[in-house]
Amino acid sequence: MKLSHFNFDLPKELLAEYPSENRDEARLMVIHRKDGKIEHRQFKDLIEYFDEGDVMVLNNTKVFPARLFGNKEKTGARIEVFLLRELNVEQRLWDVLVDPARKIRIGNKLYFGDDESLVAEVIDNTTSRGRTLRFLYDGSYDEFRDKLNELGETPLPKYIKRAVEPEDEDRYQTIYAKSEGAVAAPTAGLHFSKHLLKRLEIKGVNFAEMTLHVGLGTFNPVEVEDLSKHKMDSEELFIEERAADTVNNAKKNKKKVCAIGTTVMRGLESSVSSEKTLNSYEGWTNKFIFPPYDFSIADCMVTNFHTPKSTLLMMVSAFAGHDLIMKAYKEAVKEGYKFYSYGDAMLIL
C-alpha cells in the first residue's frame, strides 16, 4: 500500500486539546473485524468485552519532563531543548532537539533556571535540529536528574497549542507508569482509571506489563510514497519472562490477548518466536508495521484515533483491515470523536 491510501480529512477542531474529565469516560468506538459492526460506547464499557483469563498487555513506560527552556550565552536568546535520550550517564551527554536550531552551534553554552545553576554545552550536531549536549552540574547524578525534572515541563505534543497546565503532569501519564524513559505517553493507556483496572481484575482479567520507551520517532512524518522505504527510529524495549509467560499461557488456553496501544503491539511483534509465541526481550526495536502484515501475538487492541498518513494509522489498518478502518474513521469524524494523544479510544476485536 502507498502513503496516499492513509489520507483523510480531519477537521482541526477534532484534535483534542484536553483529555476527558474522567479517564474512563472518554468515548469508545468498538470495531468487530469479523462482521464490520461498529458500536459507540464509553471507555469504561471495555470490561463487557473481556472474560476471566483474558490478558491485557500494558506499556508501563513513564514520561519524563523532557522539554526545557534555556538561554543562550551572550545573546540571552530563548532556546527550547527537547531531551530525547541519555547517551552517557557519567559524562551527562544527551541527544536533544533544539529550537530555533539555526542559532545553536558547537561550542555554544545554554543556561537553565533562574539561577542558571544548570549549564549545557553543545558538543555535536546530529541532524538539522538535533544536537548532543554535555550538561555541566556540580551535584551528584541523582541531584542532576532531580534538577532536570524540576526545570523540565510535560512534553505535550506540538499540535496542542495551549500552554502546559499543572493537571497535564498527571493526565499525560498512565496510572500504571513506573519505568521512566518516554518523551511521549502511550496514549491508549491514558483512559484506564484505578477503578476500571480493579473491576477488570475482579472479573479475572490478567495483566502483563512491558516497557517500550516512546520516542518522538513514532510521530515522524512519512515522506515516501513507498512505505517499505520508511525507516522508524529505534526505541528501547523490555519484555520480562513473567510477562511473556502470562501472554503465552493465555494464547495456549485460547484466551484473548489485548494490546493496549500501538506501542505494545509493536513491542509484542518485535519478539516473536518461530512457534508464534512471545519471547522475553531486552534491547531496541525499529519495527514498522503496515499492511499487509500477519500478526502473531495479540488478537485485539485498544488504540486512540490517529492523524492522517501516520505510522500509527498504518499499523491499525494492518490489524483491522484498511477499508474497515477508513470507514470507521469516516464515522468517527461524522460523530465528532476526538483524535490524537488526548482523544477518544477504539477497541478492535
N, C-alpha and C positions, 0 to 999 in steps of 0.2 A: 504494500500500500504506500501511497505518497503522502507528503505533508499536507497537500491541499485537501485530502479526504477528511482532515480533522479540523476544518474551519467551520465556524458557525457565528451567527450574530449574537453577541452578548451585550445587552444594554448596560451601560455603566452603572446605573442605579442598582443593579443586582449584585455588584461586588460588595461584599459585606464589610462595612467599616467597624461594626461592633458585633460581638457574639450574641447569641440569645441570652436572655436574662438568667435563665436557669439552664445549666449544661444539658440536661437530658430532655429539655422541652424544645430543642431545635426540631425542625421538620425532618421527616424521614421518608424518602421515596423507596419503596420496596419493588425490586425488579425480579421477576421469575423468568429464568432463562429458558425453561422447558416450554412454556406456552406464551411467553412475551407479555404476560399480565403485569400491570403496573398498579401499585397501591400507594395511597398518600396517608402517612401516619405521623406519629411523633416519635422522637428517638427512644423514649422510654418503652415504647411498644416492642422494641427489639426483642425483649425477653420472650415474646409469644412465638418466636420462630426458632427457639433453641430448646433442647431437651437434655436430660441427665446424661452425662458422659461426653457431650459435645465439648469442643475446645475452642477457646478464643485466644489468638496469639497477639500479644501486646508488644509494642516497642517502648521500652522504659527509658529511652534517652531523655536527658534533661537539657532544656535550653539554657544557655548562659547569657548574661547581658553583653552581647557581642558588639554593640555599637557604641563607640567612644567619640567624643568631640575634643579636639586639641587645638592648640595654636602654634603656628609655625614660628620658629625663632626669627628674630629681627623684624619681620613684617607683621607678625601677630595675626596673620590670616587664619580664619577658622577652617579647620580641616576635619572631615568625617573619616574615622578609621573603623573599618568593619573587620573584626577578628575572625579569620577563617579557621586556622588550625595552628596548634603549637608545634613547632618544629624541633626545638631543643630546650629541655627543661633547665639544664644548668646554665646555658647562655641566654635564656629567656628570649629565644628567637620565635617570631610569629609570622605566619603567612597572612597578609591582610589585603583588603581593598581600600584605596584612598579616594576621596572625592573633595575638591576637584584634583584630578591626578596630574594635570599639566604643571601644577605648582610644586610638585613633590619630586625631588631628585635625590640620588645617592649622596649621602653626607649631610642632608638636612636633619635638623632635630625638631621634634614636636614636644610640646609641654602640655600636660593634662592636669586638671584640677585647679581650683582657685589658688592653692598654694604652690602649684607647679611641682609637686613632690614626685610626680611620675614623669619620666622623660623617655622618649624613644628616638633612636637614631635609625635612619633609612640606610640599609646596607646593600640592598639589591633591588633590581626591577625584575618582576616575574612575568607580568602581562601588561597590557596598556594601562590598566587600573591597579594591577597587583604590585605589591612591594613586600620585601622582607624587612621587618623591624627588629631591632635589638632593644629591649626595654632596659632602662637603667634605673635601678631602685635599690636603696640601701638595706632594706629589710630582708627577712627570710623568704623562702619560696611561698610559704603559706600566707605570709603578710602581703607579698606581691599579688597573689591571687585574690586575696581579700580586697586589695586596692583596686584591681581590675573590676571586681564585682560592684564595688562602691561607686566607681566612676562610670561604669557602663550602663546602658539602658536596654530594655527589652527590644530585641531586633524584629519589630513588626515588619511584615513585607512592605515593599516600597509602594504598592498600589494603595495602601491605607495612607491617605493624605493628612489625616489629623495628627496632632502631637500625641506622643505616648502618655497614657494616663496611669495613675498608681494601680488601678484594677488590672491593667494588662499584665503586670508581673505574675499575677495568679492565673488569669484566664488564658494566657498564651503558654500554658503548661498543662500537661495531663496530670490528673490527680495521682497517677502511679509513677510519675517521673522520678528517677533516682540516680541515673548514671550520667553525670554532666559531660557535655561534649557537642551538643547540637546548636546550630545557629538558626534553625527554623524548627517549629514544632511539628511532630507527626499529627497532623490536624484531625484526622478521623477520631483519634482518641480523646480529643478535647470535649466530646459530647458525653463521656461517661462521668456520672456522679458517683459519690460513695454509696448512695442509697441504691442506685441501679446495679452497681457491682455486687453489693450484698445480696440483692434479690436474685441475681444470676447465680451466685454461689449457693444460696439456699436451694435453688432449683436443681443444683447438681452440675452446673456448667463448670468446667475446669479452665484454668488459665495457664498459659505458658508465656514466659517473658523472653524477649531477645533484645539486643541493643543494636540499633543502627543510628549512628550519629549523622543526622541530616545536615548536609552542606548546601550551599547556595547553588551548586551544580544541578540539583534536582530541578531548579527553576530556570536554568539557562534556556534561552530560546533555541528552537531547532531551525537552523538556517540552510538546510539542504533538503531538496525535494525528495531525494532518495534516502529513506530513513536508515538504510543499512550503513550509510556513511556518517551518521551522527555518533559522536563519542560522548558518553556520560563521564562526569568527574567521579573519581573514586571516593567512597565513603567507608568509614570504619564499621565493621560488623562483628558482633559476638553472639554466638548461639551456644549455650551450655548444654551439656549432655542430658541434664534433667529435663530441659525444655524439649529437646529432640525426642526423648523417650515418651513424654506426655503426648506429643503430636503423633508419633508413630503408633502408640497404643490406640489412640482414637481412630486412626486410619484402619488399623487391624480389626477393630471392633465395628467398622462401618459407621462410625460417628462423624458428625460434621467437624471440619477444621476450618475456622473462620479467620482470615487475615484482617486484623483491624488496621486498615490503611495500606496505601501503596508502598510505604517503606517496609512494612512487614512482608508484603507479597514479594518485593524484590529481594529481601533478606532470605526468605524461605527458598526461593528459586535459585539462590546463589550457592546452596549447599545441599544438592540432591544426589543421593547415591544411585548406582546403576539399577538398584531394585525399586527406584522411585520412593525411597524413604528419606527422612531428613537426617543429615549428619550434624554433629556439633561443628563449630567453626570459630576461628579467630583470625581476623585479617581484614582485607579490604574487598569491596565489590564495586565494579563499574557496570553492572548488568543493565542492559537496556531492553525492555520488553515491549514489543509492538506486534501487531497482527501480521501473519498468523503465528500463534505460539501455543505450544502444548504444555499446560500447567501440570505440575507433578504433585503438589502438596495440598494446598487449600482448595476447598470446593465451594466456598462462599467468601464474600469480603464486604467490609464496610469502608466507604470512602466518601470524601466530600465531592462537591461539584467543581470541576476543573476548568481552566481557561482554554480558549481555542488554541489549537496547534501545540499544546503542551505534551511533554513526555508522559505526564500522569494520565491525561485523557487517552493517550495511545495504549498505555497498559490496561486501563479499564476496558477499552474497546477490544483488546486481545482476549480479555477474560469473559466479557458478556456478549461479544459479537458487535461489530461496527454498526450495523443497521439498527439493532435494538438500542444501543447506547445513544446514537444520534436522534432516534425517535424519543427516547426518554429525556434527552437534553432539550429538545424542542418543547416537550411538555413542561419541563422544569421552568423554562423561560416564560412560557404562557401562564403558568401557575404562580410565578413570582418567587420561586425558590432563590435563596441567597447562595452565591458562589464564592469559592476560594477559601482561604485559610479560616476565616471566622464564619463561614457559611453553613448551610444545611448539609445533611448527610444522605447517603444512598446505601441500601443493603442489597447486594446482588446475590441471589440464591440459585 
